[in-house]
Amino acid sequence: MERLQEQGPPAQQIWLPPLEDSPSLGDLLPPLTITSERGLRPAEWRELSLVVPIGIADIPVERRREVLSYDFSGQQGHAAVIGGPRSGKSTLLRTLVTAFALTHTPREVQFYCLDFEGGSLSSLGDLPHVGGVALRLDAAKVRRTVAEIREILDQREEFFRAHHIDSIRTYRGRRAVRHYPDHLWGTSSC
């Protein structure tokens, strides 16, 4: 074995070294800039897309990592976050809401949060994109939040009917070309 050591080229490392720390949104997004129209936002981000970064994807075959993003537009626009206690559900939800807040204006996306666990979503309540955070123990606020969401959905359904809008995709397309400038709803169904 001693004679074979240091003989030939070294073996290529198959795996990238493990990440030392979890990346922040600042690590996943292009550099931030301030614009008069959109405020603080990533300098090179696609407007009106519903793609947001959520982490790092490891691609072992190519020995590289890339930003893992999720597209919330179209039929794939829904996500269910499922897991046991302390598995990262709240962290993922905070990451999604914060990523949307950094890449979209409050007119483009809004959130209403029902937090039936430890209240960790309360930290999102001050974002202008968040209509409210209702905790499990505040039954009256939970009922008001659900009623407000129901009202928004009913109004949206009537608006779509009155304006001959057949899908959220059509609605987004019209909003992209500046139709309905006074409309307060975002282009997502979050």
C-alpha positions as CSV (number, residue, x, y, z in Angstrom):
1,M,0.0,0.0,0.0
2,E,2.8,2.4,0.8
3,R,4.3,2.0,-2.7
4,L,0.9,2.7,-4.3
5,Q,0.4,6.0,-2.4
6,E,0.9,9.2,-4.4
7,Q,0.9,7.2,-7.7
8,G,-1.1,8.3,-10.6
9,P,-3.5,11.3,-10.8
10,P,-5.7,11.9,-7.7
11,A,-9.2,10.6,-7.9
12,Q,-11.8,13.2,-8.8
13,Q,-13.9,14.2,-5.9
14,I,-17.4,13.0,-6.6
15,W,-19.4,15.2,-4.2
16,L,-19.1,18.9,-3.5
17,P,-18.3,19.7,0.1
18,P,-21.3,20.1,2.3
19,L,-22.7,23.6,2.7
20,E,-21.4,25.2,5.9
21,D,-24.5,27.4,6.5
22,S,-27.9,27.6,5.0
23,P,-28.0,30.3,2.3
24,S,-30.1,33.5,3.0
25,L,-32.3,35.0,0.4
26,G,-29.6,37.6,-0.1
27,D,-27.4,34.7,-1.3
28,L,-30.0,33.4,-3.7
29,L,-31.1,36.6,-5.3
30,P,-29.2,39.0,-7.6
31,P,-27.9,42.2,-5.8
32,L,-30.7,44.4,-4.5
33,T,-31.3,47.9,-5.9
34,I,-33.9,50.6,-5.2
35,T,-36.1,51.8,-8.0
36,S,-38.7,54.6,-7.9
37,E,-41.4,52.3,-9.4
38,R,-40.8,49.1,-7.4
39,G,-38.8,50.1,-4.3
40,L,-36.2,47.6,-3.0
41,R,-35.9,44.7,-5.4
42,P,-33.3,42.4,-7.1
43,A,-31.8,44.3,-10.0
44,E,-32.2,41.5,-12.5
45,W,-35.5,40.0,-11.6
46,R,-38.3,39.1,-14.1
47,E,-41.3,41.3,-13.4
48,L,-44.7,39.7,-13.2
49,S,-43.3,36.2,-13.1
50,L,-44.3,34.2,-10.0
51,V,-40.9,32.4,-9.7
52,V,-39.2,32.8,-6.4
53,P,-36.0,31.3,-5.0
54,I,-36.4,28.8,-2.1
55,G,-33.0,27.2,-1.7
56,I,-30.0,25.6,-3.3
57,A,-30.2,22.5,-5.5
58,D,-27.3,20.1,-5.6
59,I,-26.6,18.6,-9.0
60,P,-24.1,15.8,-8.2
61,V,-23.7,14.5,-11.8
62,E,-22.5,18.0,-12.9
63,R,-20.7,18.7,-9.6
64,R,-22.5,22.0,-9.2
65,R,-25.1,23.8,-7.3
66,E,-27.7,26.2,-8.5
67,V,-30.5,28.3,-7.1
68,L,-33.6,26.2,-6.5
69,S,-36.7,28.2,-7.6
70,Y,-40.4,27.4,-7.6
71,D,-42.9,28.7,-10.2
72,F,-46.3,29.6,-8.8
73,S,-47.9,30.5,-12.1
74,G,-50.3,28.3,-14.0
75,Q,-51.5,25.0,-12.9
76,Q,-48.4,24.3,-10.9
77,G,-49.1,27.4,-8.8
78,H,-50.0,25.6,-5.6
79,A,-47.9,24.2,-2.9
80,A,-48.6,22.1,0.1
81,V,-46.2,22.2,3.0
82,I,-46.3,19.0,5.0
83,G,-44.0,17.8,7.7
84,G,-43.7,16.8,11.3
85,P,-42.9,19.1,14.2
86,R,-39.7,21.1,13.8
87,S,-39.2,19.8,10.2
88,G,-38.9,23.3,8.6
89,K,-42.5,24.0,7.5
90,S,-42.6,27.5,9.0
91,T,-39.1,28.3,7.8
92,L,-40.2,27.4,4.2
93,L,-43.4,29.5,4.5
94,R,-41.4,32.5,5.9
95,T,-38.9,32.0,3.0
96,L,-41.7,32.0,0.4
97,V,-43.5,35.1,1.7
98,T,-40.2,37.0,2.2
99,A,-39.0,36.0,-1.3
100,F,-42.2,37.2,-2.8
101,A,-41.9,40.4,-0.8
102,L,-38.5,41.0,-2.2
103,T,-39.4,40.2,-5.8
104,H,-42.9,41.6,-6.1
105,T,-44.9,44.7,-5.0
106,P,-47.9,44.5,-2.6
107,R,-50.1,45.1,-5.6
108,E,-48.8,41.9,-7.2
109,V,-49.0,39.5,-4.3
110,Q,-50.7,39.4,-1.0
111,F,-50.8,36.9,1.8
112,Y,-53.1,36.0,4.6
113,C,-51.6,33.7,7.2
114,L,-53.3,31.2,9.5
115,D,-50.7,30.1,11.9
116,F,-52.0,27.1,14.0
117,E,-48.6,26.2,15.4
118,G,-46.1,28.2,17.4
119,G,-46.8,31.7,16.0
120,S,-43.6,31.9,14.0
121,L,-45.4,33.5,11.1
122,S,-46.2,36.5,13.2
123,S,-42.9,38.0,12.2
124,L,-44.4,38.5,8.7
125,G,-47.3,40.6,9.9
126,D,-45.5,44.0,9.3
127,L,-44.8,43.3,5.6
128,P,-47.0,45.4,3.4
129,H,-47.7,42.2,1.4
130,V,-49.4,40.5,4.4
131,G,-53.0,41.3,5.0
132,G,-52.9,39.6,8.4
133,V,-51.6,36.8,10.5
134,A,-54.2,35.0,12.7
135,L,-53.0,32.6,15.4
136,R,-54.8,29.5,16.6
137,L,-55.8,30.9,19.9
138,D,-57.4,34.0,18.4
139,A,-60.5,32.3,17.0
140,A,-62.2,35.6,16.2
141,K,-59.3,36.8,14.1
142,V,-59.1,33.4,12.3
143,R,-62.8,33.7,11.4
144,R,-62.4,37.3,10.2
145,T,-59.4,36.3,8.1
146,V,-61.2,33.4,6.5
147,A,-64.2,35.6,5.9
148,E,-62.0,38.3,4.3
149,I,-60.4,35.7,2.0
150,R,-63.8,34.3,1.0
151,E,-65.0,37.9,0.2
152,I,-61.9,38.5,-2.0
153,L,-62.5,35.2,-3.8
154,D,-66.2,36.1,-4.3
155,Q,-65.3,39.6,-5.6
156,R,-62.6,38.1,-7.9
157,E,-65.0,35.6,-9.3
158,E,-67.6,38.3,-10.1
159,F,-64.9,40.6,-11.5
160,F,-63.7,37.8,-13.8
161,R,-67.3,37.1,-15.0
162,A,-68.0,40.8,-15.6
163,H,-64.8,41.3,-17.6
164,H,-64.9,37.9,-19.5
165,I,-61.7,36.7,-17.9
166,D,-61.5,32.9,-18.3
167,S,-58.4,32.2,-16.1
168,I,-55.8,33.7,-13.8
169,R,-53.4,33.5,-16.7
170,T,-55.7,35.8,-18.8
171,Y,-56.0,38.1,-15.8
172,R,-52.2,38.2,-15.4
173,G,-51.7,38.9,-19.1
174,R,-54.1,41.8,-19.0
175,R,-52.5,43.2,-15.9
176,A,-49.1,42.9,-17.6
177,V,-50.3,45.3,-20.3
178,R,-51.7,47.8,-17.7
179,H,-55.3,46.8,-17.8
180,Y,-57.2,47.3,-14.5
181,P,-54.7,49.8,-13.0
182,D,-56.9,50.5,-10.0
183,H,-57.4,46.8,-9.2
184,L,-56.1,46.0,-5.8
185,W,-55.7,42.2,-6.1
186,G,-52.4,40.7,-6.8
187,T,-51.7,38.5,-9.9
188,S,-51.3,35.5,-7.7
189,S,-53.8,33.4,-5.8
190,C,-51.7,33.2,-2.6
